[in-house]
Amino acid sequence: GASGVDFFYELDRRAGMDLKRMRQTFPEVTLWGGLNSETLHRGTVEEVRVETLTALEAAQEFTSLVVGCSNQIVIGTPPENIEVMLETLREHR
């Protein structure tokens, strides 16, 4: 809080940055992420869907959470994984 930062990008669940825990720890900071880029790149469609839904649950419970890819969508990410992430985000907004 004392740093003056009011937005943090790149919350990576696999790096221990659970959205709910981060929101409780940093209640005044807008947070972005929750979807691991490795899950998007190497996961199954169902794994992407579940991770997206988990992030959305946290966003619906708390305020100031922007659900999205934690880092970057890398070259070679299966288009169907990106599509299911976007579809799930649209269906549950």
Phi, psi and omega per residue, in radians:
G1 nan -0.653 -3.077
A2 -1.287 -0.228 -3.099
S3 -1.286 -0.344 -3.095
G4 1.513 -0.024 3.112
V5 -1.298 2.295 3.122
D6 -2.081 0.064 3.130
F7 -2.549 2.388 3.090
F8 -2.321 2.190 3.140
Y9 -1.875 2.538 3.018
E10 1.620 0.896 3.002
L11 -1.402 2.048 -3.059
D12 -1.975 1.949 -3.094
R13 -1.003 -0.689 -3.126
R14 -1.212 -0.301 3.105
A15 -1.644 0.232 3.105
G16 1.503 0.228 -3.102
M17 -1.743 1.191 3.101
D18 -1.152 2.288 -3.055
L19 -1.015 -0.770 -3.120
K20 -1.113 -0.792 -3.141
R21 -1.148 -0.718 3.133
M22 -1.142 -0.682 3.127
R23 -1.107 -0.724 3.140
Q24 -1.198 -0.599 -3.134
T25 -1.328 -0.647 -3.092
F26 -2.194 1.281 -3.023
P27 -1.188 -0.342 -3.081
E28 -1.685 -0.060 -3.050
V29 -1.796 2.301 3.006
T30 -1.284 2.294 -3.049
L31 -2.013 2.515 3.139
W32 -2.295 2.340 3.045
G33 2.413 -2.487 3.121
G34 1.790 -0.319 3.118
L35 -1.952 2.008 -3.072
N36 -1.241 2.314 -3.125
S37 -1.127 -0.510 3.101
E38 -1.200 -0.663 3.072
T39 -1.087 -0.760 3.096
L40 -1.077 -0.707 -3.055
H41 -1.336 -0.752 -2.999
R42 -2.039 -0.175 -3.084
G43 -1.371 2.945 3.047
T44 -1.417 2.918 3.084
V45 -1.001 -0.735 -3.126
E46 -1.165 -0.677 3.092
E47 -1.096 -0.696 3.100
V48 -1.133 -0.772 3.138
R49 -1.049 -0.807 -3.120
V50 -1.117 -0.770 3.137
E51 -1.128 -0.655 3.100
T52 -1.142 -0.785 3.127
L53 -1.102 -0.680 3.114
T54 -1.086 -0.765 3.108
A55 -1.142 -0.695 3.130
L56 -1.139 -0.623 3.084
E57 -1.039 -0.766 3.119
A58 -1.127 -0.721 -3.125
A59 -1.151 -0.568 3.126
Q60 -1.336 -0.454 3.134
E61 -1.429 -0.611 -3.065
F62 -2.070 2.964 3.072
T63 -1.789 2.935 3.035
S64 1.040 0.687 3.030
L65 -2.070 2.216 3.079
V66 -1.908 1.992 -3.107
V67 -1.454 2.259 3.110
G68 -3.053 -3.092 3.131
C69 -1.121 2.386 -3.045
S70 -1.215 -0.404 -3.062
N71 -2.457 -1.505 3.132
Q72 -2.556 2.701 3.020
I73 -1.615 1.971 -2.990
V74 -1.475 2.765 3.085
I75 -1.000 2.368 3.119
G76 1.645 -0.018 3.069
T77 -1.145 2.271 -3.130
P78 -1.055 2.254 -3.141
P79 -0.965 -0.597 -3.135
E80 -1.137 -0.495 3.082
N81 -1.239 -0.708 3.086
I82 -1.145 -0.743 -3.140
E83 -1.076 -0.756 -3.125
V84 -1.210 -0.592 3.065
M85 -1.079 -0.882 -3.126
L86 -1.122 -0.734 3.120
E87 -1.071 -0.778 -3.137
T88 -1.139 -0.711 3.094
L89 -1.083 -0.756 3.139
R90 -1.126 -0.740 -3.080
E91 -1.175 -0.464 -2.999
H92 -2.064 0.379 -3.125
R93 -1.383 nan nan
